[in-house]
Amino acid sequence: MISLAGKTALITGGSRGIGSAIAQRFAKEGARCLLVGRNEANLKAACSDLLPLTAAASWKHAFFPGEVGQAETWDGIVDRLNEEGISVDVLVNAAGVSQSSLLTKTSPLEIESILNTNLRSTVLGCRVIGKQMMKRARNERPNCSIINVSSVMAMRGGTGASVYAASKAGILGKIIVNLFSFACSNAERKPKHIGLTSALSQELGMFKIRVNALVPGYIETQMIENLDKSKLSKQIPLGRVGKAEEVADAAAFLATNSYANNCVLTIDGGLNAAFRGS
């Protein structure tokens, strides 16, 4: 049974898309949600939307406006958490921006923005919230976890999404362990994930803090609103794009399963398998 009763979840990108869906699912399961993002008005509205879903009437959801890719934002978050005596049980790094241009036509400022929002924010969030979780672990054994939201683009890439793919791949890390795959067994050919999530699952695992990743495919959010859904659906074995709520279901599982650590959970309708088989 999935339950987050009594837990506090901090969710970046929590005012829209996948982040918002995860916040809503967590609230339904009894969690207090702390939302982080750029737009204060959107964050305030998202918090209001959580109230009817909240299982615990005493919970007060909150939000922290700021640029998640900046260390100063995270310093401010930690200061406020300490002032109010709040301990984070689940960190969800869901903030993300997309890209729709070739690398040669992407400005340095755009590159910096994508890398900061998608990758640097995840590293910074894991650093400061992970440190808070570690301090608690010395005195108690809380079921704390971190969930990093990557993308199927980290595994397959895509024209016009080179920087985006790089930023999401950094969350996971991917390498083929033997380039001479024709001479290898199936096990040796399998890609290995060695990036942030895998490394932290070992660093923080000794403190009983679990670190996992979600790898969504094409999900019905603002990120794909300008894409041809019919064309996308033809690439997906299940024949449709996903729903943010389906990703949120997977996040709820990772947040509550006490033995899930270093899991890379792909929610893409079979898109990545179809790509590898083509």
C-alpha positions as CSV (number, residue, x, y, z in Angstrom):
1,M,0.0,0.0,0.0
2,I,1.3,3.4,-1.0
3,S,1.2,6.0,1.8
4,L,3.1,9.2,2.4
5,A,1.2,10.2,5.5
6,G,3.3,12.4,7.7
7,K,6.0,12.9,5.0
8,T,7.3,16.2,3.6
9,A,8.1,16.3,-0.1
10,L,10.1,19.1,-1.8
11,I,9.4,19.2,-5.5
12,T,11.2,21.5,-8.0
13,G,9.1,22.4,-11.1
14,G,6.1,21.7,-8.9
15,S,3.8,24.3,-10.4
16,R,3.2,22.6,-13.7
17,G,3.5,19.5,-15.8
18,I,5.1,16.4,-14.3
19,G,6.1,18.2,-11.2
20,S,2.6,19.4,-10.5
21,A,1.1,15.9,-11.1
22,I,3.6,14.4,-8.7
23,A,2.7,17.1,-6.1
24,Q,-1.0,16.3,-6.5
25,R,-0.4,12.5,-6.2
26,F,1.8,13.0,-3.1
27,A,-0.8,15.2,-1.5
28,K,-3.5,12.6,-2.0
29,E,-1.2,10.1,-0.3
30,G,-0.9,12.4,2.8
31,A,2.3,14.3,2.1
32,R,3.0,17.9,2.8
33,C,4.3,19.5,-0.5
34,L,6.9,22.2,-0.8
35,L,7.0,23.6,-4.3
36,V,9.9,25.3,-5.9
37,G,9.9,27.2,-9.2
38,R,10.4,30.5,-11.0
39,N,6.9,31.9,-11.1
40,E,5.5,32.9,-7.7
41,A,1.9,33.3,-9.0
42,N,2.0,29.8,-10.6
43,L,3.4,28.3,-7.4
44,K,0.7,30.0,-5.3
45,A,-2.0,28.7,-7.6
46,A,-0.5,25.2,-7.5
47,C,-0.4,25.2,-3.7
48,S,-4.1,26.2,-3.7
49,D,-4.9,23.3,-6.0
50,L,-3.4,20.9,-3.5
51,L,-5.6,21.8,-0.6
52,P,-8.7,19.8,-1.7
53,L,-6.5,16.8,-2.3
54,T,-4.8,16.9,1.1
55,A,-5.4,13.9,3.3
56,A,-4.2,15.7,6.5
57,A,-6.2,18.8,7.2
58,S,-3.4,20.2,9.4
59,W,-0.8,20.2,6.5
60,K,0.2,23.5,5.1
61,H,1.7,23.3,1.7
62,A,4.3,26.0,0.9
63,F,6.3,27.3,-2.0
64,F,9.7,28.8,-2.6
65,P,10.1,31.1,-5.7
66,G,13.5,31.2,-7.3
67,E,15.9,30.0,-10.0
68,V,16.6,26.4,-9.1
69,G,19.9,26.4,-11.0
70,Q,21.3,29.0,-8.7
71,A,23.0,28.1,-5.4
72,E,21.6,31.2,-3.7
73,T,18.1,29.8,-4.2
74,W,19.0,26.6,-2.4
75,D,20.7,28.4,0.4
76,G,17.5,30.4,0.9
77,I,15.4,27.2,0.9
78,V,17.7,25.6,3.5
79,D,17.6,28.7,5.7
80,R,13.8,28.7,5.6
81,L,13.6,25.0,6.3
82,N,15.8,25.4,9.3
83,E,13.9,28.4,10.6
84,E,10.6,26.6,10.4
85,G,12.0,23.2,11.6
86,I,11.0,21.4,8.5
87,S,12.7,18.1,7.5
88,V,12.4,16.9,3.9
89,D,11.6,13.2,3.5
90,V,11.4,13.2,-0.3
91,L,13.2,15.4,-2.8
92,V,11.8,15.4,-6.4
93,N,14.0,17.1,-9.0
94,A,11.4,17.7,-11.7
95,A,12.3,21.2,-13.0
96,G,13.1,21.2,-16.7
97,V,13.1,23.3,-19.8
98,S,13.1,21.9,-23.4
99,Q,15.0,22.8,-26.5
100,S,13.8,23.0,-30.1
101,S,16.8,24.1,-32.2
102,L,20.0,22.7,-33.6
103,L,23.1,23.1,-31.4
104,T,24.7,25.5,-33.9
105,K,21.6,27.7,-33.7
106,T,21.4,27.6,-29.9
107,S,22.9,30.7,-28.2
108,P,25.3,30.3,-25.2
109,L,22.7,31.9,-23.0
110,E,20.1,29.3,-24.0
111,I,22.7,26.5,-23.4
112,E,23.4,27.8,-20.0
113,S,19.8,28.1,-19.1
114,I,19.0,24.5,-20.2
115,L,22.0,23.1,-18.3
116,N,21.3,25.2,-15.2
117,T,17.6,24.3,-15.0
118,N,17.8,20.6,-15.9
119,L,21.2,19.5,-14.6
120,R,22.8,22.0,-12.2
121,S,19.5,22.4,-10.3
122,T,19.4,18.6,-9.7
123,V,23.0,18.5,-8.5
124,L,22.5,21.5,-6.2
125,G,19.2,20.1,-4.8
126,C,20.7,16.7,-4.1
127,R,23.6,18.4,-2.4
128,V,21.8,20.6,0.1
129,I,18.7,18.4,0.8
130,G,20.9,15.3,0.8
131,K,23.0,17.0,3.5
132,Q,19.9,17.6,5.6
133,M,18.8,14.0,5.2
134,M,22.3,12.8,6.2
135,K,22.1,14.8,9.5
136,R,18.8,13.2,10.4
137,A,20.1,9.7,9.5
138,R,22.8,10.0,12.2
139,N,20.1,10.2,14.9
140,E,17.2,8.3,13.3
141,R,16.5,6.0,10.4
142,P,14.0,7.9,8.3
143,N,12.8,6.5,5.0
144,C,14.2,9.4,2.9
145,S,14.6,9.4,-0.8
146,I,15.5,11.5,-3.8
147,I,13.8,11.1,-7.2
148,N,15.5,12.7,-10.2
149,V,13.4,13.2,-13.3
150,S,15.4,12.6,-16.5
151,S,14.0,11.9,-20.0
152,V,14.0,9.2,-22.7
153,M,16.0,11.7,-24.7
154,A,18.9,11.0,-22.4
155,M,19.0,7.5,-23.9
156,R,18.1,8.1,-27.5
157,G,18.9,11.8,-28.3
158,G,17.1,13.7,-31.0
159,T,17.6,16.3,-33.7
160,G,17.1,19.7,-32.2
161,A,17.5,18.5,-28.6
162,S,21.2,18.0,-28.2
163,V,21.7,20.2,-25.1
164,Y,18.5,19.0,-23.6
165,A,19.6,15.4,-24.1
166,A,23.0,16.2,-22.6
167,S,21.4,17.8,-19.5
168,K,19.1,14.8,-18.9
169,A,21.8,12.3,-19.6
170,G,23.9,13.8,-16.9
171,I,21.3,12.9,-14.3
172,L,21.6,9.3,-15.3
173,G,25.0,8.9,-17.2
174,K,25.2,6.3,-19.9
175,I,28.1,4.4,-21.4
176,I,28.5,1.3,-23.5
177,V,31.1,-0.8,-21.5
178,N,32.5,-2.5,-24.6
179,L,32.6,-0.8,-27.9
180,F,33.3,-4.1,-29.7
181,S,29.7,-5.3,-29.0
182,F,29.7,-7.8,-31.9
183,A,32.1,-9.9,-29.8
184,C,30.2,-9.5,-26.5
185,S,27.5,-11.4,-24.7
186,N,24.1,-9.8,-24.3
187,A,24.9,-8.9,-20.7
188,E,28.1,-7.1,-21.8
189,R,26.3,-5.2,-24.5
190,K,23.8,-3.7,-22.1
191,P,24.3,0.1,-21.4
192,K,25.3,0.9,-17.9
193,H,24.1,4.0,-16.0
194,I,26.9,5.6,-14.1
195,G,25.8,9.2,-13.7
196,L,24.5,11.3,-10.8
197,T,21.7,9.0,-9.7
198,S,23.9,5.9,-9.6
199,A,26.7,7.6,-7.8
200,L,24.5,9.2,-5.2
201,S,22.6,5.9,-4.6
202,Q,26.0,4.6,-3.3
203,E,27.1,7.8,-1.5
204,L,23.8,8.2,0.3
205,G,22.8,4.6,0.5
206,M,25.0,4.1,3.5
207,F,22.8,6.6,5.3
208,K,19.7,4.6,4.2
209,I,18.8,7.4,1.8
210,R,17.5,6.0,-1.5
211,V,18.2,7.7,-4.9
212,N,16.3,6.8,-8.0
213,A,15.4,8.2,-11.4
214,L,12.3,8.5,-13.6
215,V,12.7,8.5,-17.4
216,P,9.5,9.8,-19.0
217,G,8.9,9.5,-22.7
218,Y,6.6,11.9,-24.5
219,I,4.2,13.1,-21.8
220,E,1.1,15.4,-22.3
221,T,2.6,18.6,-20.9
222,Q,3.6,22.1,-22.1
223,M,6.9,20.7,-23.3
224,I,5.2,18.9,-26.2
225,E,2.2,21.1,-26.9
226,N,3.7,22.4,-30.2
227,L,4.6,18.9,-31.4
228,D,2.5,16.7,-33.7
229,K,0.9,14.2,-31.2
230,S,-0.3,12.0,-34.0
231,K,3.2,11.6,-35.4
232,L,4.6,11.0,-32.0
233,S,2.1,8.4,-31.2
234,K,3.1,6.4,-34.2
235,Q,6.6,6.0,-32.7
236,I,5.3,4.6,-29.5
237,P,4.3,0.9,-29.2
238,L,1.3,1.7,-27.0
239,G,0.1,4.1,-29.6
240,R,-0.3,7.2,-27.5
241,V,1.6,9.8,-25.5
242,G,1.7,9.4,-21.7
243,K,-0.1,11.4,-19.0
244,A,1.7,13.3,-16.3
245,E,-0.4,11.3,-13.8
246,E,1.1,8.1,-15.0
247,V,4.6,9.4,-14.2
248,A,3.3,10.6,-10.8
249,D,2.2,7.0,-10.1
250,A,5.7,5.8,-10.6
251,A,7.1,8.6,-8.4
252,A,4.8,7.5,-5.6
253,F,6.1,4.0,-5.9
254,L,9.7,5.1,-5.7
255,A,9.0,7.4,-2.8
256,T,7.5,4.7,-0.7
257,N,9.3,1.4,-1.6
258,S,11.9,1.1,1.1
259,Y,14.2,-1.2,-1.0
260,A,14.1,0.7,-4.3
261,N,17.6,2.3,-4.7
262,N,19.4,3.1,-8.0
263,C,16.3,2.3,-9.9
264,V,16.0,3.9,-13.4
265,L,12.3,3.6,-14.1
266,T,11.3,4.3,-17.7
267,I,7.7,5.5,-18.3
268,D,7.6,5.8,-22.1
269,G,5.0,3.4,-23.5
270,G,7.9,1.3,-25.0
271,L,9.4,4.2,-27.0
272,N,13.0,3.4,-26.1
273,A,12.6,-0.3,-26.9
274,A,11.1,0.6,-30.3
275,F,14.0,2.9,-31.0
276,R,16.6,0.3,-30.1
277,G,14.9,-2.3,-32.2
278,S,14.8,-0.1,-35.3
